[in-house]
Amino acid sequence: MVYTTKNKFVQILLKNILAWFASLLVIIPLLLVVLNAFKADGETLNMNLQLPKQWIFSNFSTVAEKGKLARSFVNSMLYAGIGTIITVFFASMAAYVFSRRRTKGMERLYMYVVLGMVIPVNYVTLTKTMLTLHLTNTYPGIILLYMAMQTPFTVFLIYGFVSKIPVELDEAAIIDGCSPIQLYVRIVFPMLKSAIITAGVLCFLNCWNEFMMPLYFLHSSNKWPMTLAIYNFFGQYEMKWNLICADVILTCAPVLILYLVCQKYIVGGQTAGAVKG
């Protein structure tokens, strides 16, 4: 009995040590960026974890002015916000149809959509398509690209939630006189609150962090999102790590706040959606 107790204690101790070590791997780089964002130019040459000799808050205003972050922030909100709203709404409708109509044709179409998560993007064909449709360097073009990239995962995620909604609710609503659109909007959509929030937050985060699509298809700096703004800023001020760290914080702050606010919906939603699907 004593041996078993000691064995469990050793296992718990090793697990805690491993958890602390994994936490440090995440916390130390984050702490490094935060501390160096408030230092003067000369203090950040070595990028250490020492506290700043003088806390300089003007680094953030300098970054916002020189990096044109205000315009880039608006662009990112526009791309990610509109892309997320449209993607989640139509993806939820598609997931509902796929879940309710279990025919061979629908199953094949569902698999075709979901394969978009693993099939790599053919940039040659995509570039020719964007040029033909005159969508390069335009706001609608980037939003459509974001929607196309996020639709497969969003459909896959919401599909698991819709499968848990009893079919009897659909039948009862149809008997009461609901049309297919009314059935979805009034009955099904409100029941997908957790799924909608989960898919919306994840879709927004992915759109906000997207780098390759704007790099290839946006040529005007006035239309750059935050990811391209920080990339350009790094090229201009590669030796001023205090400004680069401040730029990183300003870029990551919105998505970090959004994730922390909606964290309970994301964790609970992903767990619930994984039960069946």
Secondary structure by P-SEA (a helix, b strand, c coil): caaaaaaaaaaaaaaaaaaaaaaaaaaaaaaaaaaacccccccccccccccccccccaaaaaaaaccaaaaaaaaaaaaaaaaaaaaaaaaaaaaaaaaacccaaaaaaaaaaacccccccaaaaaaaaaaaacccccaaaaaaaaaaaaaaaaaaaaaaaaaaccaaaaaaaaaacccaaaaaaccccccaaaaaaaaaaaaaaaaaaccccccccccccccccaaaaaaaaaaacccaaaaaaaaaaaaaaaaaaaaaaaaaaaaaaaaaaaccc
